[in-house]
Amino acid sequence: MSTLEFELSFRNNRWFCKNNQLVCEAGDLHLLDEKLKEALISLGYKGNYQIKYHFDFDVFPLWMRQYMPHYFNRNFEINLTQNNNYESSK
């Protein structure tokens, strides 16, 4: 399984993930995962991937800097060979 890494950030009530190939944004993390999946499929990715979101520590509010940045990282697996749908939390 290959690993794809993205920078994760939160600005203006929106989540963003980006790397050197794409940028995705959404109002919640579940929708961000779905948009990322759609973007990867449109770029021709197929198969199983380990997705690693590394939170951008530069956008942390000063009052939160007491916490370690890795607390906000996120890892999950994604399968681009099947029609997997993520449910958004409402």
C-alpha positions, 0 to 999 in steps of 0.5 A: 500500500502506497502512502500519500501525504497532505498538509492539513489546515483549517481557515475560515471554518473550512478544512484544507488538504494539499500537496504538490498535486492538488488542493481540496477543501470542505466544511468538515473532515468527512467531506474533505475525505470524500473530495480528496477521493474524487480528486485522486480518482480524477488524477488517475489514482487506483488501488489502496492508499494510506493517507496521512494528513499533517496539520500545518502548525503555522496556523495554530492559534497561539493559545493552542501551541501548548499542545503537540502538533501531532495530536492534530494529524490524521491517518486513514486508508482509502480504496480507489478501486471500489465505490466507497462513500464516506458519510458526512457528520451533520 
